[in-house]
Amino acid sequence: MKPLPNPGRMRGFSVVELMVSVVVGLLAVMFATRLMVSSEQNKSASLGGSDSMQNGMLALFSINSDASQAGWGLNDELVSGCNTALADNEGFQLATVKRGGADITPLAPVIIQNNGNEPDVLSLYSGSAMSGVGSVRLKDNYAGGSILSTDSPLPFGFNRGDVVVVAPEPAGLDCSIAQVSATPDSSNLRIEASGAYRFNAGTLPTNYTGLQARIFVLGRADKLSFHTWSINGSTLRLRATDLAGASQAPQAVIDNVVSLKAQYGFDTRVGPAFTPNDGMQVTQWSSTMVDADNDLTVGSAGDFQRVAAVRIAVVARSTMPERPAAGAATCTVTPAMLTVFAGNAPASVAAVPVQVDLAVPGDPVSWTCYRYRVFETIVPIRNAGWRP
């Protein structure tokens, strides 16, 4: 039999050594976990900031594109700001505002439905006719029916399927929108009701008797750019006449956009100083319609014709919320509401700052846990000064 080994070499690890090893291992795991958590938090913050920048820039670019074209084909003084009746069998409705306390649906380049600190609804309208503001005059009184007789044989620039607007001359009564349902023959424009012509009801909603009226062409129906931008929750939405399926119900465009704000830029110069053909100037910013032409009626056609620019702000937020700091009950990532339109632009025109409500209805996470980016721009309504 072999002798037993030295007992001193068979003792193994002591309890103290095991405890030290466990403590060292736990410290290593703790530091590794904190490093990974910190790395993920930094990654989430970076990606969230990148998402908010991308979403905000895309939203502002889309709205800016509409605003830069707003008013094309609508800049005649008989049309711009005219209370207009539109019947669309696909469900699009013109924006409603107040004129002298009554609801109207004006045909104008820019219409802002202000909602205080909550997101606004912004409508931007433009036609697509190559002739811009081409028009002919009604030859006879119109008292109903599907034929519009003009004083011009074979009216130039009018084609089957074109959208037209009939405006009284001089201005004062309501305007009407219809669609040419047949190739013009002789001096007649037909507006028969048909499923192929979405804006026709077989007759105009307004009669034009005892006065003159003009017919303006707005271009092809599928190119008619009547757009209304709004916010639902944290989604930017669009209603459009030229986007399939978006006429009646707004369609989602961009996510994580929590607010849209807009302001009119009015040219309030009086008398001979107001020369729109030589260029419009912003002299006053306002979130709501004002009596810009001093005719004692807020929201008159003259007020809409004095909109020289529109100021737009979009607020986008990060995709993922952040957690409260250790020991804190609430988030402090964004401790206070944001303010837009705070700067004077141009420098001689006073700013009208607006505080933005960042809370999203139904969101279980507090708005203070998100990071936000604000994007602002000023878009001149360049067609407002080009008046025939």
C-alpha positions as CSV (number, residue, x, y, z in Angstrom):
1,M,0.0,0.0,0.0
2,K,1.1,3.5,-0.9
3,P,1.5,6.1,1.9
4,L,-1.1,8.9,2.0
5,P,0.0,12.2,0.5
6,N,0.9,15.1,2.7
7,P,-2.4,16.2,4.3
8,G,-1.4,19.9,4.1
9,R,-1.7,19.7,0.3
10,M,-5.3,18.4,0.3
11,R,-7.0,21.3,2.1
12,G,-8.4,23.0,-1.2
13,F,-10.0,26.5,-0.9
14,S,-10.9,28.0,2.3
15,V,-14.3,29.7,3.0
16,V,-12.5,33.0,3.1
17,E,-11.0,32.4,-0.3
18,L,-14.4,31.4,-1.8
19,M,-16.1,34.5,-0.4
20,V,-13.4,36.7,-1.8
21,S,-13.8,35.1,-5.2
22,V,-17.6,35.5,-5.2
23,V,-17.3,39.2,-4.2
24,V,-14.7,39.8,-7.0
25,G,-17.0,38.0,-9.5
26,L,-20.0,40.0,-8.4
27,L,-18.1,43.3,-8.7
28,A,-17.0,42.3,-12.2
29,V,-20.6,41.4,-13.2
30,M,-21.9,44.7,-11.7
31,F,-19.4,46.8,-13.5
32,A,-20.0,44.9,-16.8
33,T,-23.8,45.3,-16.4
34,R,-23.5,49.0,-15.7
35,L,-21.3,49.4,-18.7
36,M,-23.7,47.6,-20.9
37,V,-26.7,49.5,-19.6
38,S,-24.9,52.8,-20.0
39,S,-23.9,51.8,-23.5
40,E,-27.5,50.9,-24.4
41,Q,-28.9,54.1,-22.9
42,N,-26.4,56.2,-24.9
43,K,-27.2,54.2,-28.0
44,S,-31.0,54.7,-27.4
45,A,-30.5,58.4,-26.9
46,S,-28.4,58.8,-30.0
47,L,-30.8,56.8,-32.2
48,G,-33.8,58.6,-30.7
49,G,-32.2,62.0,-31.5
50,S,-31.5,60.8,-35.0
51,D,-35.1,59.6,-35.5
52,S,-36.5,62.8,-34.3
53,M,-34.3,64.8,-36.6
54,Q,-35.1,62.7,-39.6
55,N,-38.9,62.7,-38.9
56,G,-39.0,66.4,-38.2
57,M,-37.0,67.3,-41.3
58,L,-39.1,65.1,-43.5
59,A,-42.3,66.5,-42.1
60,L,-41.2,70.1,-42.5
61,F,-39.9,69.4,-46.1
62,S,-43.3,67.9,-47.1
63,I,-45.3,70.8,-45.7
64,N,-42.8,73.4,-47.1
65,S,-43.3,71.9,-50.6
66,D,-47.0,72.5,-50.4
67,A,-46.7,76.0,-49.0
68,S,-44.2,77.0,-51.8
69,Q,-46.9,76.2,-54.4
70,A,-49.9,77.5,-52.5
71,G,-52.1,79.9,-54.4
72,W,-51.3,78.9,-57.9
73,G,-54.4,79.4,-59.9
74,L,-56.2,81.0,-57.0
75,N,-54.6,84.4,-57.0
76,D,-57.2,86.3,-58.8
77,E,-59.0,88.7,-56.5
78,L,-62.3,87.2,-57.5
79,V,-61.2,83.8,-56.3
80,S,-58.8,84.2,-53.4
81,G,-60.7,84.2,-50.1
82,C,-64.1,83.6,-51.8
83,N,-66.5,81.5,-49.8
84,T,-66.6,78.4,-51.9
85,A,-69.0,75.4,-52.2
86,L,-67.3,72.1,-53.0
87,A,-69.1,68.8,-53.4
88,D,-66.7,65.8,-53.7
89,N,-68.1,62.3,-54.0
90,E,-64.8,61.1,-52.6
91,G,-65.4,63.0,-49.4
92,F,-62.8,65.9,-49.3
93,Q,-64.0,69.0,-47.5
94,L,-62.7,72.5,-47.5
95,A,-61.4,73.9,-44.2
96,T,-63.9,75.9,-42.2
97,V,-63.1,79.3,-40.6
98,K,-65.0,82.3,-39.3
99,R,-66.0,85.4,-41.2
100,G,-67.8,88.0,-39.2
101,G,-68.8,85.3,-36.8
102,A,-70.2,82.9,-39.4
103,D,-68.7,79.7,-40.7
104,I,-67.3,79.8,-44.3
105,T,-65.1,77.6,-46.5
106,P,-62.7,80.0,-48.3
107,L,-60.7,79.1,-51.3
108,A,-57.3,80.6,-50.3
109,P,-53.6,79.6,-50.5
110,V,-53.3,79.2,-46.7
111,I,-55.9,78.5,-44.1
112,I,-55.0,77.9,-40.4
113,Q,-57.4,76.4,-37.9
114,N,-55.7,77.5,-34.7
115,N,-56.0,75.3,-31.6
116,G,-54.1,77.3,-29.0
117,N,-51.3,75.3,-27.5
118,E,-52.4,72.1,-29.2
119,P,-51.6,71.2,-32.8
120,D,-53.0,73.4,-35.5
121,V,-54.7,72.2,-38.7
122,L,-53.0,73.7,-41.8
123,S,-54.6,73.7,-45.3
124,L,-52.7,74.6,-48.4
125,Y,-54.5,74.9,-51.7
126,S,-53.2,75.2,-55.3
127,G,-54.3,74.4,-58.8
128,S,-52.4,72.8,-61.6
129,A,-53.5,74.5,-64.8
130,M,-50.7,75.6,-67.1
131,S,-52.7,78.8,-67.8
132,G,-52.5,79.7,-64.1
133,V,-55.5,82.0,-63.8
134,G,-57.1,81.5,-67.2
135,S,-60.7,82.4,-67.2
136,V,-63.8,83.2,-69.4
137,R,-67.0,85.0,-68.6
138,L,-70.4,83.5,-68.2
139,K,-72.4,84.7,-71.2
140,D,-75.9,84.3,-69.8
141,N,-77.4,84.3,-66.3
142,Y,-77.0,80.9,-64.6
143,A,-80.1,79.6,-62.8
144,G,-79.3,76.0,-62.6
145,G,-78.5,73.1,-64.9
146,S,-75.5,71.3,-66.3
147,I,-74.4,73.8,-69.0
148,L,-72.3,76.9,-68.5
149,S,-72.5,79.2,-71.5
150,T,-69.4,81.3,-72.0
151,D,-68.7,84.4,-74.1
152,S,-65.7,82.7,-75.7
153,P,-66.2,80.0,-78.4
154,L,-64.2,76.9,-77.6
155,P,-62.7,78.3,-74.4
156,F,-59.0,78.1,-74.6
157,G,-57.3,76.1,-71.8
158,F,-60.4,74.2,-70.7
159,N,-60.4,70.5,-71.2
160,R,-62.6,67.5,-70.3
161,G,-61.9,66.6,-66.6
162,D,-60.6,70.0,-65.6
163,V,-61.8,71.5,-62.3
164,V,-63.3,74.9,-62.6
165,V,-64.4,77.6,-60.1
166,V,-67.2,80.0,-60.9
167,A,-66.8,83.4,-59.2
168,P,-69.1,86.4,-59.2
169,E,-68.0,89.6,-60.8
170,P,-67.6,91.9,-58.9
171,A,-66.8,89.9,-55.8
172,G,-69.3,89.6,-53.0
173,L,-71.3,86.4,-53.5
174,D,-70.2,82.8,-53.1
175,C,-68.1,80.8,-55.5
176,S,-68.7,77.2,-56.8
177,I,-66.5,74.4,-57.9
178,A,-67.4,71.9,-60.6
179,Q,-65.7,69.7,-63.2
180,V,-65.9,69.8,-67.0
181,S,-67.6,66.6,-68.1
182,A,-67.2,66.8,-71.9
183,T,-64.8,68.4,-74.4
184,P,-66.0,72.0,-74.8
185,D,-68.1,72.5,-77.9
186,S,-69.2,75.9,-79.3
187,S,-69.3,78.1,-76.2
188,N,-70.6,75.6,-73.6
189,L,-68.9,73.9,-70.7
190,R,-70.8,70.9,-69.4
191,I,-70.8,69.8,-65.8
192,E,-73.1,66.8,-65.8
193,A,-73.2,64.5,-62.8
194,S,-71.2,61.3,-63.3
195,G,-69.1,58.9,-61.2
196,A,-66.2,59.8,-63.5
197,Y,-66.3,63.4,-62.4
198,R,-66.1,63.5,-58.7
199,F,-66.8,67.3,-58.2
200,N,-70.1,67.4,-60.1
201,A,-73.6,67.3,-58.7
202,G,-75.3,68.1,-62.0
203,T,-75.7,71.8,-61.1
204,L,-73.9,74.5,-59.3
205,P,-74.9,75.1,-55.7
206,T,-75.1,78.9,-56.4
207,N,-77.1,80.7,-59.1
208,Y,-75.6,83.7,-60.8
209,T,-78.3,85.9,-62.1
210,G,-78.5,89.7,-62.6
211,L,-74.7,89.9,-62.4
212,Q,-71.6,88.8,-64.3
213,A,-69.5,85.9,-63.3
214,R,-66.2,84.4,-64.5
215,I,-65.1,80.8,-64.8
216,F,-61.5,80.0,-63.8
217,V,-59.8,76.7,-64.7
218,L,-57.8,75.0,-61.9
219,G,-56.4,72.1,-63.9
220,R,-56.9,68.4,-63.9
221,A,-58.8,66.8,-61.0
222,D,-56.1,64.3,-60.3
223,K,-53.5,67.1,-60.0
224,L,-55.6,69.4,-57.9
225,S,-53.5,70.0,-54.8
226,F,-55.9,70.7,-51.9
227,H,-54.0,69.4,-48.9
228,T,-54.9,69.6,-45.2
229,W,-52.1,68.7,-42.6
230,S,-53.0,67.7,-39.0
231,I,-51.7,65.8,-36.0
232,N,-53.4,62.8,-34.4
233,G,-51.6,61.6,-31.3
234,S,-48.0,61.6,-32.4
235,T,-48.6,61.1,-36.1
236,L,-48.6,63.7,-38.9
237,R,-51.6,63.1,-41.2
238,L,-52.6,64.4,-44.6
239,R,-56.0,64.8,-46.3
240,A,-55.6,65.4,-50.1
241,T,-57.6,65.5,-53.2
242,D,-54.7,64.1,-55.3
243,L,-53.8,61.2,-53.0
244,A,-55.8,57.9,-53.5
245,G,-57.7,57.0,-50.4
246,A,-56.8,60.3,-48.5
247,S,-59.8,62.5,-49.5
248,Q,-62.2,61.6,-46.8
249,A,-60.0,60.1,-44.0
250,P,-56.6,61.6,-43.3
251,Q,-53.7,59.2,-43.9
252,A,-50.7,58.7,-41.7
253,V,-47.5,60.2,-43.1
254,I,-44.8,60.5,-40.4
255,D,-44.7,59.1,-36.9
256,N,-43.4,60.7,-33.7
257,V,-44.4,64.3,-34.8
258,V,-46.3,65.7,-31.8
259,S,-47.2,69.2,-32.9
260,L,-47.7,71.4,-35.9
261,K,-48.1,75.2,-35.5
262,A,-48.5,77.9,-38.1
263,Q,-48.9,81.6,-38.3
264,Y,-50.1,84.0,-41.0
265,G,-47.7,86.7,-42.1
266,F,-49.9,89.6,-43.1
267,D,-49.1,92.7,-45.2
268,T,-51.0,95.3,-43.3
269,R,-49.8,98.4,-45.2
270,V,-52.5,100.8,-46.0
271,G,-53.5,103.0,-48.9
272,P,-50.9,103.5,-51.7
273,A,-48.3,101.8,-49.6
274,F,-49.9,98.4,-50.3
275,T,-48.6,97.4,-53.7
276,P,-48.8,93.6,-54.0
277,N,-47.6,93.6,-57.6
278,D,-44.3,95.1,-56.5
279,G,-43.9,92.6,-53.8
280,M,-45.7,91.5,-50.6
281,Q,-44.1,92.3,-47.2
282,V,-44.8,90.7,-43.8
283,T,-45.6,93.4,-41.3
284,Q,-47.5,91.3,-38.7
285,W,-47.6,87.7,-37.5
286,S,-50.7,86.2,-36.1
287,S,-51.9,82.6,-35.3
288,T,-55.4,83.6,-36.2
289,M,-57.1,85.7,-38.9
290,V,-57.1,89.5,-38.4
291,D,-58.7,92.4,-40.2
292,A,-55.6,93.0,-42.3
293,D,-57.4,95.1,-44.9
294,N,-59.2,97.4,-42.4
295,D,-62.7,96.7,-43.8
296,L,-64.0,96.0,-40.3
297,T,-64.6,92.3,-41.1
298,V,-62.3,89.6,-39.8
299,G,-61.8,86.9,-42.3
300,S,-62.9,88.8,-45.4
301,A,-61.5,87.9,-48.8
302,G,-59.2,91.0,-48.6
303,D,-57.7,89.6,-45.4
304,F,-56.7,86.3,-47.1
305,Q,-55.3,88.3,-50.1
306,R,-52.9,90.0,-47.7
307,V,-51.2,86.8,-46.5
308,A,-47.7,87.3,-47.7
309,A,-46.1,84.3,-46.0
310,V,-46.7,81.5,-43.6
311,R,-44.6,80.6,-40.6
312,I,-44.5,76.8,-39.8
313,A,-43.1,74.9,-36.8
314,V,-42.9,71.1,-36.5
315,V,-42.1,69.4,-33.2
316,A,-40.7,65.8,-33.4
317,R,-39.9,63.6,-30.5
318,S,-37.5,60.7,-29.9
319,T,-38.8,57.2,-30.6
320,M,-38.1,55.7,-27.2
321,P,-38.7,57.5,-23.9
322,E,-36.0,57.6,-21.3
323,R,-36.3,56.4,-17.7
324,P,-36.2,58.7,-14.6
325,A,-32.8,59.1,-13.0
326,A,-31.9,56.9,-10.0
327,G,-34.0,57.8,-7.0
328,A,-36.2,60.3,-9.1
329,A,-39.9,59.8,-9.4
330,T,-40.3,61.6,-12.7
331,C,-38.3,62.2,-15.8
332,T,-36.4,65.5,-16.3
333,V,-35.2,64.9,-19.8
334,T,-37.5,67.7,-21.0
335,P,-38.4,69.7,-17.9
336,A,-40.6,72.4,-19.5
337,M,-42.9,73.0,-22.5
338,L,-41.2,74.3,-25.7
339,T,-41.8,77.7,-27.3
340,V,-41.9,78.3,-31.1
341,F,-41.9,81.4,-33.2
342,A,-39.8,83.3,-30.6
343,G,-37.5,85.1,-33.0
344,N,-38.2,88.3,-34.9
345,A,-38.4,87.5,-38.6
346,P,-37.8,89.9,-40.3
347,A,-36.0,91.8,-37.6
348,S,-38.4,94.7,-37.8
349,V,-41.5,92.6,-37.2
350,A,-42.4,91.6,-33.6
351,A,-42.5,87.9,-32.9
352,V,-45.6,86.2,-31.5
353,P,-44.2,83.3,-29.4
354,V,-46.4,80.2,-28.9
355,Q,-46.0,77.6,-26.2
356,V,-46.5,74.0,-27.5
357,D,-48.3,71.4,-25.5
358,L,-46.2,68.2,-25.8
359,A,-48.5,65.8,-24.1
360,V,-49.9,63.1,-26.3
361,P,-53.5,61.9,-25.4
362,G,-53.5,58.3,-24.3
363,D,-49.7,58.0,-23.9
364,P,-49.0,56.2,-20.6
365,V,-45.5,57.7,-20.6
366,S,-45.1,61.3,-19.4
367,W,-44.0,63.8,-22.1
368,T,-41.1,64.8,-19.9
369,C,-39.4,61.5,-20.7
370,Y,-38.9,62.2,-24.4
371,R,-36.3,64.3,-26.2
372,Y,-37.7,66.8,-28.8
373,R,-36.5,68.7,-31.8
374,V,-38.2,71.9,-33.2
375,F,-38.0,72.7,-36.9
376,E,-39.2,76.1,-38.1
377,T,-39.4,77.8,-41.5
378,I,-41.0,80.8,-43.2
379,V,-42.4,80.3,-46.7
380,P,-43.4,83.3,-48.8
381,I,-46.7,82.8,-50.6
382,R,-45.2,83.8,-53.8
383,N,-48.4,83.5,-55.9
384,A,-50.2,86.1,-53.7
385,G,-48.5,89.0,-55.4
386,W,-49.0,87.8,-58.9
387,R,-52.4,89.1,-59.6
388,P,-54.0,89.5,-63.0
